Amino acid sequence: MHKGGNLSDPLTLRLPVDVLGQVEEVARICERSRSWVIVRALKSYLASEGRELIELAEARAEVDGGAGVDLDDVIRDLENAAKDAAA
């Protein structure tokens, strides 16, 4: 399945029958194991939607910690810059 990497203890997982059918079909076509297909699918998810969720959580934590800028201040600064540019 995964050569040279550290593997976790085995996991027990229940899948909807249709999803399992697709996993098994891809595994058969690729001549790979079901685990290989599931790991690839999880890595793909974690690289896209999962990464986005993590980044959003980190950004929220930064804002909660006071690292953000108030939107009203940004709007006021932009309005002042526009007025200065027009003058």
Backbone as XML, in Angstrom:
<?xml version="1.0"?>
<chain id="A" units="angstrom">
  <residue number="1" name="MET">
    <atom name="N" x="0.820" y="-1.192" z="0.000"/>
    <atom name="CA" x="0.000" y="0.000" z="0.000"/>
    <atom name="C" x="0.862" y="1.252" z="0.000"/>
  </residue>
  <residue number="2" name="HIS">
    <atom name="N" x="1.596" y="1.510" z="1.046"/>
    <atom name="CA" x="2.386" y="2.731" z="1.171"/>
    <atom name="C" x="3.799" y="2.332" z="1.533"/>
  </residue>
  <residue number="3" name="LYS">
    <atom name="N" x="4.690" y="2.432" z="0.585"/>
    <atom name="CA" x="6.058" y="1.985" z="0.802"/>
    <atom name="C" x="6.871" y="3.040" z="1.514"/>
  </residue>
  <residue number="4" name="GLY">
    <atom name="N" x="7.613" y="2.617" z="2.535"/>
    <atom name="CA" x="8.561" y="3.487" z="3.192"/>
    <atom name="C" x="7.987" y="4.477" z="4.177"/>
  </residue>
  <residue number="5" name="GLY">
    <atom name="N" x="6.674" y="4.549" z="4.348"/>
    <atom name="CA" x="6.086" y="5.526" z="5.259"/>
    <atom name="C" x="5.678" y="4.898" z="6.570"/>
  </residue>
  <residue number="6" name="ASN">
    <atom name="N" x="5.452" y="5.746" z="7.531"/>
    <atom name="CA" x="4.943" y="5.276" z="8.808"/>
    <atom name="C" x="3.439" y="5.090" z="8.693"/>
  </residue>
  <residue number="7" name="LEU">
    <atom name="N" x="2.964" y="3.967" z="9.141"/>
    <atom name="CA" x="1.535" y="3.680" z="9.058"/>
    <atom name="C" x="0.924" y="3.667" z="10.444"/>
  </residue>
  <residue number="8" name="SER">
    <atom name="N" x="-0.325" y="4.056" z="10.529"/>
    <atom name="CA" x="-1.058" y="4.041" z="11.786"/>
    <atom name="C" x="-1.498" y="2.617" z="12.105"/>
  </residue>
  <residue number="9" name="ASP">
    <atom name="N" x="-2.086" y="2.491" z="13.267"/>
    <atom name="CA" x="-2.777" y="1.242" z="13.571"/>
    <atom name="C" x="-3.943" y="1.126" z="12.599"/>
  </residue>
  <residue number="10" name="PRO">
    <atom name="N" x="-4.425" y="-0.086" z="12.345"/>
    <atom name="CA" x="-5.561" y="-0.253" z="11.438"/>
    <atom name="C" x="-6.793" y="0.502" z="11.946"/>
  </residue>
  <residue number="11" name="LEU">
    <atom name="N" x="-7.586" y="0.997" z="10.999"/>
    <atom name="CA" x="-8.833" y="1.689" z="11.313"/>
    <atom name="C" x="-10.008" y="0.855" z="10.838"/>
  </residue>
  <residue number="12" name="THR">
    <atom name="N" x="-11.100" y="0.936" z="11.568"/>
    <atom name="CA" x="-12.342" y="0.313" z="11.133"/>
    <atom name="C" x="-13.217" y="1.412" z="10.572"/>
  </residue>
  <residue number="13" name="LEU">
    <atom name="N" x="-13.784" y="1.177" z="9.397"/>
    <atom name="CA" x="-14.514" y="2.224" z="8.695"/>
    <atom name="C" x="-15.726" y="1.621" z="8.017"/>
  </residue>
  <residue number="14" name="ARG">
    <atom name="N" x="-16.862" y="2.272" z="8.168"/>
    <atom name="CA" x="-18.068" y="1.869" z="7.437"/>
    <atom name="C" x="-18.301" y="2.882" z="6.328"/>
  </residue>
  <residue number="15" name="LEU">
    <atom name="N" x="-18.523" y="2.388" z="5.123"/>
    <atom name="CA" x="-18.766" y="3.245" z="3.964"/>
    <atom name="C" x="-20.145" y="2.960" z="3.401"/>
  </residue>
  <residue number="16" name="PRO">
    <atom name="N" x="-20.765" y="3.959" z="2.796"/>
    <atom name="CA" x="-21.983" y="3.672" z="2.044"/>
    <atom name="C" x="-21.656" y="2.643" z="0.951"/>
  </residue>
  <residue number="17" name="VAL">
    <atom name="N" x="-22.595" y="1.768" z="0.679"/>
    <atom name="CA" x="-22.372" y="0.674" z="-0.267"/>
    <atom name="C" x="-21.946" y="1.192" z="-1.634"/>
  </residue>
  <residue number="18" name="ASP">
    <atom name="N" x="-22.542" y="2.301" z="-2.086"/>
    <atom name="CA" x="-22.186" y="2.821" z="-3.411"/>
    <atom name="C" x="-20.749" y="3.348" z="-3.435"/>
  </residue>
  <residue number="19" name="VAL">
    <atom name="N" x="-20.309" y="3.972" z="-2.337"/>
    <atom name="CA" x="-18.932" y="4.469" z="-2.271"/>
    <atom name="C" x="-17.960" y="3.296" z="-2.264"/>
  </residue>
  <residue number="20" name="LEU">
    <atom name="N" x="-18.256" y="2.289" z="-1.477"/>
    <atom name="CA" x="-17.393" y="1.103" z="-1.449"/>
    <atom name="C" x="-17.317" y="0.463" z="-2.829"/>
  </residue>
  <residue number="21" name="GLY">
    <atom name="N" x="-18.425" y="0.429" z="-3.534"/>
    <atom name="CA" x="-18.424" y="-0.121" z="-4.886"/>
    <atom name="C" x="-17.491" y="0.647" z="-5.809"/>
  </residue>
  <residue number="22" name="GLN">
    <atom name="N" x="-17.500" y="1.963" z="-5.701"/>
    <atom name="CA" x="-16.609" y="2.783" z="-6.518"/>
    <atom name="C" x="-15.153" y="2.575" z="-6.123"/>
  </residue>
  <residue number="23" name="VAL">
    <atom name="N" x="-14.891" y="2.478" z="-4.831"/>
    <atom name="CA" x="-13.524" y="2.225" z="-4.351"/>
    <atom name="C" x="-13.032" y="0.894" z="-4.906"/>
  </residue>
  <residue number="24" name="GLU">
    <atom name="N" x="-13.878" y="-0.121" z="-4.823"/>
    <atom name="CA" x="-13.480" y="-1.441" z="-5.314"/>
    <atom name="C" x="-13.266" y="-1.445" z="-6.823"/>
  </residue>
  <residue number="25" name="GLU">
    <atom name="N" x="-14.082" y="-0.695" z="-7.556"/>
    <atom name="CA" x="-13.918" y="-0.634" z="-9.011"/>
    <atom name="C" x="-12.597" y="0.045" z="-9.375"/>
  </residue>
  <residue number="26" name="VAL">
    <atom name="N" x="-12.298" y="1.166" z="-8.722"/>
    <atom name="CA" x="-11.035" y="1.859" z="-8.990"/>
    <atom name="C" x="-9.854" y="0.967" z="-8.610"/>
  </residue>
  <residue number="27" name="ALA">
    <atom name="N" x="-9.953" y="0.286" z="-7.476"/>
    <atom name="CA" x="-8.881" y="-0.615" z="-7.039"/>
    <atom name="C" x="-8.653" y="-1.719" z="-8.070"/>
  </residue>
  <residue number="28" name="ARG">
    <atom name="N" x="-9.742" y="-2.267" z="-8.587"/>
    <atom name="CA" x="-9.621" y="-3.335" z="-9.591"/>
    <atom name="C" x="-8.969" y="-2.805" z="-10.861"/>
  </residue>
  <residue number="29" name="ILE">
    <atom name="N" x="-9.418" y="-1.645" z="-11.322"/>
    <atom name="CA" x="-8.882" y="-1.065" z="-12.559"/>
    <atom name="C" x="-7.393" y="-0.758" z="-12.408"/>
  </residue>
  <residue number="30" name="CYS">
    <atom name="N" x="-7.014" y="-0.217" z="-11.250"/>
    <atom name="CA" x="-5.614" y="0.171" z="-11.013"/>
    <atom name="C" x="-4.750" y="-0.979" z="-10.518"/>
  </residue>
  <residue number="31" name="GLU">
    <atom name="N" x="-5.392" y="-2.121" z="-10.286"/>
    <atom name="CA" x="-4.703" y="-3.279" z="-9.710"/>
    <atom name="C" x="-4.013" y="-2.894" z="-8.402"/>
  </residue>
  <residue number="32" name="ARG">
    <atom name="N" x="-4.765" y="-2.209" z="-7.559"/>
    <atom name="CA" x="-4.311" y="-1.768" z="-6.244"/>
    <atom name="C" x="-5.300" y="-2.246" z="-5.198"/>
  </residue>
  <residue number="33" name="SER">
    <atom name="N" x="-4.942" y="-2.036" z="-3.934"/>
    <atom name="CA" x="-5.832" y="-2.423" z="-2.839"/>
    <atom name="C" x="-6.872" y="-1.331" z="-2.583"/>
  </residue>
  <residue number="34" name="ARG">
    <atom name="N" x="-7.933" y="-1.721" z="-1.880"/>
    <atom name="CA" x="-8.926" y="-0.728" z="-1.473"/>
    <atom name="C" x="-8.277" y="0.330" z="-0.583"/>
  </residue>
  <residue number="35" name="SER">
    <atom name="N" x="-7.376" y="-0.090" z="0.293"/>
    <atom name="CA" x="-6.685" y="0.854" z="1.180"/>
    <atom name="C" x="-5.918" y="1.889" z="0.369"/>
  </residue>
  <residue number="36" name="TRP">
    <atom name="N" x="-5.255" y="1.458" z="-0.680"/>
    <atom name="CA" x="-4.495" y="2.383" z="-1.528"/>
    <atom name="C" x="-5.422" y="3.454" z="-2.101"/>
  </residue>
  <residue number="37" name="VAL">
    <atom name="N" x="-6.584" y="3.036" z="-2.608"/>
    <atom name="CA" x="-7.542" y="3.975" z="-3.193"/>
    <atom name="C" x="-8.053" y="4.936" z="-2.123"/>
  </residue>
  <residue number="38" name="ILE">
    <atom name="N" x="-8.397" y="4.431" z="-0.962"/>
    <atom name="CA" x="-8.929" y="5.272" z="0.110"/>
    <atom name="C" x="-7.873" y="6.258" z="0.593"/>
  </residue>
  <residue number="39" name="VAL">
    <atom name="N" x="-6.629" y="5.834" z="0.735"/>
    <atom name="CA" x="-5.560" y="6.751" z="1.153"/>
    <atom name="C" x="-5.378" y="7.847" z="0.116"/>
  </residue>
  <residue number="40" name="ARG">
    <atom name="N" x="-5.383" y="7.494" z="-1.166"/>
    <atom name="CA" x="-5.259" y="8.508" z="-2.226"/>
    <atom name="C" x="-6.413" y="9.503" z="-2.167"/>
  </residue>
  <residue number="41" name="ALA">
    <atom name="N" x="-7.623" y="9.003" z="-1.950"/>
    <atom name="CA" x="-8.796" y="9.881" z="-1.873"/>
    <atom name="C" x="-8.697" y="10.812" z="-0.664"/>
  </residue>
  <residue number="42" name="LEU">
    <atom name="N" x="-8.269" y="10.287" z="0.467"/>
    <atom name="CA" x="-8.121" y="11.119" z="1.668"/>
    <atom name="C" x="-7.038" y="12.176" z="1.482"/>
  </residue>
  <residue number="43" name="LYS">
    <atom name="N" x="-5.918" y="11.788" z="0.878"/>
    <atom name="CA" x="-4.846" y="12.761" z="0.624"/>
    <atom name="C" x="-5.329" y="13.872" z="-0.288"/>
  </residue>
  <residue number="44" name="SER">
    <atom name="N" x="-6.101" y="13.536" z="-1.299"/>
    <atom name="CA" x="-6.639" y="14.535" z="-2.216"/>
    <atom name="C" x="-7.572" y="15.481" z="-1.469"/>
  </residue>
  <residue number="45" name="TYR">
    <atom name="N" x="-8.447" y="14.936" z="-0.638"/>
    <atom name="CA" x="-9.364" y="15.758" z="0.159"/>
    <atom name="C" x="-8.586" y="16.679" z="1.101"/>
  </residue>
  <residue number="46" name="LEU">
    <atom name="N" x="-7.610" y="16.119" z="1.795"/>
    <atom name="CA" x="-6.845" y="16.902" z="2.769"/>
    <atom name="C" x="-6.023" y="17.997" z="2.095"/>
  </residue>
  <residue number="47" name="ALA">
    <atom name="N" x="-5.596" y="17.781" z="0.866"/>
    <atom name="CA" x="-4.809" y="18.778" z="0.144"/>
    <atom name="C" x="-5.666" y="19.929" z="-0.362"/>
  </residue>
  <residue number="48" name="SER">
    <atom name="N" x="-6.966" y="19.724" z="-0.479"/>
    <atom name="CA" x="-7.826" y="20.792" z="-0.997"/>
    <atom name="C" x="-8.771" y="21.289" z="0.090"/>
  </residue>
  <residue number="49" name="GLU">
    <atom name="N" x="-9.918" y="20.669" z="0.212"/>
    <atom name="CA" x="-10.931" y="21.132" z="1.162"/>
    <atom name="C" x="-10.440" y="21.055" z="2.604"/>
  </residue>
  <residue number="50" name="GLY">
    <atom name="N" x="-9.748" y="20.000" z="2.948"/>
    <atom name="CA" x="-9.207" y="19.870" z="4.303"/>
    <atom name="C" x="-8.227" y="20.981" z="4.634"/>
  </residue>
  <residue number="51" name="ARG">
    <atom name="N" x="-7.335" y="21.309" z="3.705"/>
    <atom name="CA" x="-6.355" y="22.388" z="3.898"/>
    <atom name="C" x="-7.074" y="23.717" z="4.087"/>
  </residue>
  <residue number="52" name="GLU">
    <atom name="N" x="-8.117" y="23.942" z="3.288"/>
    <atom name="CA" x="-8.883" y="25.182" z="3.389"/>
    <atom name="C" x="-9.537" y="25.307" z="4.766"/>
  </residue>
  <residue number="53" name="LEU">
    <atom name="N" x="-10.105" y="24.224" z="5.266"/>
    <atom name="CA" x="-10.731" y="24.248" z="6.589"/>
    <atom name="C" x="-9.707" y="24.540" z="7.680"/>
  </residue>
  <residue number="54" name="ILE">
    <atom name="N" x="-8.541" y="23.947" z="7.578"/>
    <atom name="CA" x="-7.475" y="24.189" z="8.560"/>
    <atom name="C" x="-7.044" y="25.654" z="8.512"/>
  </residue>
  <residue number="55" name="GLU">
    <atom name="N" x="-6.859" y="26.192" z="7.316"/>
    <atom name="CA" x="-6.437" y="27.587" z="7.173"/>
    <atom name="C" x="-7.488" y="28.549" z="7.723"/>
  </residue>
  <residue number="56" name="LEU">
    <atom name="N" x="-8.765" y="28.252" z="7.493"/>
    <atom name="CA" x="-9.829" y="29.089" z="8.040"/>
    <atom name="C" x="-9.829" y="29.050" z="9.565"/>
  </residue>
  <residue number="57" name="ALA">
    <atom name="N" x="-9.648" y="27.868" z="10.137"/>
    <atom name="CA" x="-9.603" y="27.743" z="11.598"/>
    <atom name="C" x="-8.421" y="28.516" z="12.166"/>
  </residue>
  <residue number="58" name="GLU">
    <atom name="N" x="-7.273" y="28.442" z="11.499"/>
    <atom name="CA" x="-6.088" y="29.187" z="11.951"/>
    <atom name="C" x="-6.330" y="30.685" z="11.865"/>
  </residue>
  <residue number="59" name="ALA">
    <atom name="N" x="-6.972" y="31.143" z="10.789"/>
    <atom name="CA" x="-7.262" y="32.568" z="10.633"/>
    <atom name="C" x="-8.235" y="33.039" z="11.702"/>
  </residue>
  <residue number="60" name="ARG">
    <atom name="N" x="-9.257" y="32.238" z="11.998"/>
    <atom name="CA" x="-10.199" y="32.607" z="13.063"/>
    <atom name="C" x="-9.487" y="32.714" z="14.402"/>
  </residue>
  <residue number="61" name="ALA">
    <atom name="N" x="-8.579" y="31.793" z="14.666"/>
    <atom name="CA" x="-7.826" y="31.829" z="15.926"/>
    <atom name="C" x="-6.971" y="33.087" z="15.999"/>
  </residue>
  <residue number="62" name="GLU">
    <atom name="N" x="-6.380" y="33.491" z="14.887"/>
    <atom name="CA" x="-5.578" y="34.716" z="14.865"/>
    <atom name="C" x="-6.447" y="35.937" z="15.142"/>
  </residue>
  <residue number="63" name="VAL">
    <atom name="N" x="-7.619" y="35.999" z="14.525"/>
    <atom name="CA" x="-8.526" y="37.124" z="14.744"/>
    <atom name="C" x="-8.990" y="37.134" z="16.201"/>
  </residue>
  <residue number="64" name="ASP">
    <atom name="N" x="-9.351" y="35.966" z="16.721"/>
    <atom name="CA" x="-9.766" y="35.876" z="18.122"/>
    <atom name="C" x="-8.645" y="36.308" z="19.061"/>
  </residue>
  <residue number="65" name="GLY">
    <atom name="N" x="-7.403" y="36.118" z="18.628"/>
    <atom name="CA" x="-6.248" y="36.509" z="19.424"/>
    <atom name="C" x="-5.862" y="37.974" z="19.246"/>
  </residue>
  <residue number="66" name="GLY">
    <atom name="N" x="-6.641" y="38.708" z="18.452"/>
    <atom name="CA" x="-6.381" y="40.131" z="18.286"/>
    <atom name="C" x="-5.493" y="40.478" z="17.114"/>
  </residue>
  <residue number="67" name="ALA">
    <atom name="N" x="-5.207" y="39.530" z="16.239"/>
    <atom name="CA" x="-4.290" y="39.783" z="15.125"/>
    <atom name="C" x="-4.989" y="40.377" z="13.904"/>
  </residue>
  <residue number="68" name="GLY">
    <atom name="N" x="-6.285" y="40.610" z="13.984"/>
    <atom name="CA" x="-7.012" y="41.111" z="12.825"/>
    <atom name="C" x="-7.086" y="42.625" z="12.789"/>
  </residue>
  <residue number="69" name="VAL">
    <atom name="N" x="-7.664" y="43.132" z="11.712"/>
    <atom name="CA" x="-7.889" y="44.562" z="11.526"/>
    <atom name="C" x="-9.388" y="44.765" z="11.400"/>
  </residue>
  <residue number="70" name="ASP">
    <atom name="N" x="-9.918" y="45.749" z="12.088"/>
    <atom name="CA" x="-11.346" y="46.033" z="12.057"/>
    <atom name="C" x="-11.756" y="46.510" z="10.660"/>
  </residue>
  <residue number="71" name="LEU">
    <atom name="N" x="-12.816" y="45.936" z="10.117"/>
    <atom name="CA" x="-13.279" y="46.273" z="8.772"/>
    <atom name="C" x="-13.655" y="47.745" z="8.668"/>
  </residue>
  <residue number="72" name="ASP">
    <atom name="N" x="-14.264" y="48.314" z="9.702"/>
    <atom name="CA" x="-14.618" y="49.731" z="9.669"/>
    <atom name="C" x="-13.370" y="50.608" z="9.514"/>
  </residue>
  <residue number="73" name="ASP">
    <atom name="N" x="-12.276" y="50.217" z="10.151"/>
    <atom name="CA" x="-11.022" y="50.970" z="10.007"/>
    <atom name="C" x="-10.497" y="50.894" z="8.579"/>
  </residue>
  <residue number="74" name="VAL">
    <atom name="N" x="-10.590" y="49.728" z="7.979"/>
    <atom name="CA" x="-10.126" y="49.553" z="6.601"/>
    <atom name="C" x="-10.955" y="50.420" z="5.655"/>
  </residue>
  <residue number="75" name="ILE">
    <atom name="N" x="-12.272" y="50.392" z="5.832"/>
    <atom name="CA" x="-13.152" y="51.187" z="4.972"/>
    <atom name="C" x="-12.854" y="52.676" z="5.149"/>
  </residue>
  <residue number="76" name="ARG">
    <atom name="N" x="-12.685" y="53.111" z="6.380"/>
    <atom name="CA" x="-12.370" y="54.525" z="6.648"/>
    <atom name="C" x="-11.048" y="54.908" z="5.984"/>
  </residue>
  <residue number="77" name="ASP">
    <atom name="N" x="-10.034" y="54.053" z="6.090"/>
    <atom name="CA" x="-8.736" y="54.336" z="5.454"/>
    <atom name="C" x="-8.868" y="54.427" z="3.939"/>
  </residue>
  <residue number="78" name="LEU">
    <atom name="N" x="-9.668" y="53.534" z="3.349"/>
    <atom name="CA" x="-9.873" y="53.574" z="1.899"/>
    <atom name="C" x="-10.618" y="54.833" z="1.473"/>
  </residue>
  <residue number="79" name="GLU">
    <atom name="N" x="-11.630" y="55.203" z="2.252"/>
    <atom name="CA" x="-12.369" y="56.435" z="1.933"/>
    <atom name="C" x="-11.452" y="57.649" z="2.023"/>
  </residue>
  <residue number="80" name="ASN">
    <atom name="N" x="-10.620" y="57.708" z="3.052"/>
    <atom name="CA" x="-9.686" y="58.830" z="3.195"/>
    <atom name="C" x="-8.668" y="58.852" z="2.064"/>
  </residue>
  <residue number="81" name="ALA">
    <atom name="N" x="-8.186" y="57.684" z="1.652"/>
    <atom name="CA" x="-7.220" y="57.618" z="0.554"/>
    <atom name="C" x="-7.878" y="58.087" z="-0.743"/>
  </residue>
  <residue number="82" name="ALA">
    <atom name="N" x="-9.145" y="57.735" z="-0.947"/>
    <atom name="CA" x="-9.854" y="58.160" z="-2.162"/>
    <atom name="C" x="-10.044" y="59.677" z="-2.154"/>
  </residue>
  <residue number="83" name="LYS">
    <atom name="N" x="-10.379" y="60.231" z="-0.992"/>
    <atom name="CA" x="-10.547" y="61.686" z="-0.883"/>
    <atom name="C" x="-9.227" y="62.398" z="-1.155"/>
  </residue>
  <residue number="84" name="ASP">
    <atom name="N" x="-8.126" y="61.879" z="-0.585"/>
    <atom name="CA" x="-6.806" y="62.468" z="-0.803"/>
    <atom name="C" x="-6.396" y="62.399" z="-2.268"/>
  </residue>
  <residue number="85" name="ALA">
    <atom name="N" x="-6.726" y="61.301" z="-2.935"/>
    <atom name="CA" x="-6.354" y="61.140" z="-4.345"/>
    <atom name="C" x="-7.155" y="62.085" z="-5.219"/>
  </residue>
  <residue number="86" name="ALA">
    <atom name="N" x="-8.399" y="62.376" z="-4.825"/>
    <atom name="CA" x="-9.262" y="63.259" z="-5.604"/>
    <atom name="C" x="-8.871" y="64.721" z="-5.422"/>
  </residue>
  <residue number="87" name="ALA">
    <atom name="N" x="-8.205" y="65.022" z="-4.326"/>
    <atom name="CA" x="-7.873" y="66.439" z="-4.034"/>
    <atom name="C" x="-6.656" y="66.915" z="-4.768"/>
  </residue>
</chain>
